[in-house]
Amino acid sequence: MVTKLSRSSDPIDQYIKEHSLRLTSEQNEIIEKYIEMLDSFDEGQFFQVIIQLMGCKRCMEVGIFTGYTALTIALALPSDSQLIACDITNQYVRQDIWKKAGISDRITLKIGSAIELVRSNEIMSSRQEQNESKKQQLLQNLEILAE
């Protein structure tokens, strides 16, 4: 189990990390190797709560690095759900951990510019392809993030 979860010395952050995080062995495996380059782990747990409360069935992550957040999101999704994970490279992506966690069937890894993938309909389902306004909104959001 990883004990050093962040560089934060804030007592509230430390309390949250020590008393409320519920990380899987697969999450810990990624953390042990890449801890200095990962985001806050309590954010991942927050994503899980939001995903479950909203009843999400389809999610998209742009910029996945090791796949830690993709793993965290997929763990919160029902077994018949899908996460589209986009990055410009798969150099650090730990797909082996996704398999080990039993959630690799929920994650579709797409390599390339997320904006171009959306424009080409490569990541849109047939139902979403028919809804041009959703596609345009997604493109606008991605372009804002890219600035």
Summary of the structure (lengths in Angstrom):
residues: 147
radius of gyration: 16.1
end to end distance: 37.7
largest distance: 49.5
contacts: 399
relative contact order: 0.12
helix: 54%
strand: 11%
